[in-house]
């Protein structure tokens, strides 16, 4: 399996956290997180790559947009990454409380 970019992992997290999002919903979530515009020319090719790799299922929503759903393989990839990250960094209770209050 190919290694994902951080942007692709962020896309996967957003898709996993939303109920069958369309592309613009993913775009808006990423823009909220990054605090700046996400270019369509960057977003959609990356979502297509995730679909081609079997990490996301892409289906028609209507004539203009698609619905994206994370696959079991995508969930597994995020879980493996989460486990790996957690082995190096576990936030303190104080930091967890601060993040939750935002």
C-alpha positions in Angstrom: 0.0 0.0 0.0 1.2 3.5 -0.9 2.2 5.9 1.9 -0.3 8.7 2.3 0.6 12.4 2.5 -0.5 14.3 5.6 -3.2 16.0 3.5 -4.6 12.7 2.4 -4.6 11.5 6.0 -6.5 14.6 7.0 -9.0 14.0 4.2 -9.5 10.4 5.5 -10.1 11.7 9.0 -12.7 14.1 7.8 -14.5 11.5 5.7 -14.4 9.1 8.6 -15.9 11.7 10.9 -18.7 12.8 8.7 -21.8 10.9 7.6 -21.4 10.3 3.8 -19.9 13.8 3.1 -19.8 15.4 -0.4 -16.7 17.1 -1.6 -17.6 20.6 -0.5 -18.3 19.4 3.1 -14.8 17.8 3.2 -13.4 21.0 1.7 -15.1 23.2 4.4 -13.9 21.0 7.2 -10.3 21.1 6.0 -10.5 24.9 5.6 -11.8 25.2 9.1 -8.9 23.1 10.4 -6.1 24.7 8.2 -7.5 28.3 8.6 -7.1 28.9 4.9 -8.6 28.0 1.5 -8.2 24.5 0.1 -7.9 24.5 -3.6 -10.3 22.3 -5.6 -7.3 21.3 -7.8 -5.6 19.9 -4.8 -8.6 18.4 -3.0 -10.3 16.4 -5.6 -7.3 14.7 -7.2 -6.3 13.6 -3.7 -9.8 12.2 -2.9 -9.7 10.4 -6.3 -6.3 8.8 -5.3 -7.8 7.7 -2.0 -10.7 6.1 -3.9 -8.3 4.4 -6.4 -6.3 3.0 -3.4 -9.5 1.5 -2.0 -9.5 3.7 1.1 -12.6 5.6 0.2 -15.8 4.6 -1.7 -16.9 7.3 -4.1 -20.5 7.3 -5.4 -22.8 9.8 -7.2 -24.8 12.1 -4.9 -26.4 14.0 -7.8 -25.4 15.4 -11.2 -22.7 17.7 -9.7 -21.4 16.0 -6.6 -20.2 12.7 -5.1 -20.6 11.1 -1.7 -17.4 9.7 0.0 -17.4 6.9 2.6 -14.3 5.5 4.3 -13.8 1.8 3.6 -12.7 -0.9 6.1 -9.2 -0.6 4.6 -9.2 3.1 5.2 -10.3 2.7 8.8 -7.6 0.1 9.3 -5.0 2.5 7.9 -6.1 5.3 10.2 -6.1 2.9 13.2 -2.6 1.7 12.4 -1.4 5.3 12.1 -3.2 6.3 15.3 -1.6 3.4 17.2 1.9 4.3 15.9 1.4 8.0 16.8 0.2 7.1 20.2 3.3 5.0 20.9 5.3 8.3 20.6 3.0 10.9 22.1 0.2 10.7 24.6 -1.2 14.1 25.6 -1.4 15.0 29.2 -4.8 15.2 30.9 -4.4 19.0 31.1 -3.8 19.2 27.3 -6.8 16.9 26.6 -9.0 19.1 28.7 -7.8 22.3 26.9 -8.4 20.7 23.4 -11.9 19.5 24.4 -12.9 23.0 25.6 -12.3 24.6 22.2 
